[in-house]
Amino acid sequence: MAQTGSNLKGVVPPSGTGKVSYWRVEGSLLELGAMRPVGYFTWNARSFAERWARRAGMAGMALARPFAYAANRTFATRFLHTLLRGVSRDRLDLLGEEYFHYVLKPQLRREAADQLIEAVRNGERVVLVGQLLGNILRPLAHHFGG
């Protein structure tokens, strides 16, 4: 498995004081849609039968999601995440770390990542905001020293 070390060697996380800045993950750090991570998770399901059942669900979701999105964006995202129902939290954490290290980490926007690292080094408290699953946001925050 890939190294899980932070990008901020020797930097002490800031205490409760300091400026707070919010960083939107989708758009500023990454170009990422909602279906791609869920597709990765379903593609890497545990058993052969489960993989194909979840892939069939993704095909159905590709057809139904535009209508759900038009009705309500929040509902569409929650509806998409129903494909991950029944997957253990440990499995989601493992797949989330793999997805970050092997897929998202190479796609990070260099300029934005450097600005984020500089903000943390200057003592800002950074809050990452996004629609990604927490299982993917956690390794991303850990990478930036969170």
Secondary structure, DSSP 8 states (H G I E B T S, - for coil): ------SSTT-----S-S-EEEEEIIIIIB---SHHHHHHHHHT-SSHHHHHHHHHHHHHHHHHHHHHHHH-HHHHHHHHHGGGTT--HHHHHHHHHHHIIIIIGGGS-HHHHHHHHHHHHTT-EEEEE-SS-HHHHHHHHHHTT-
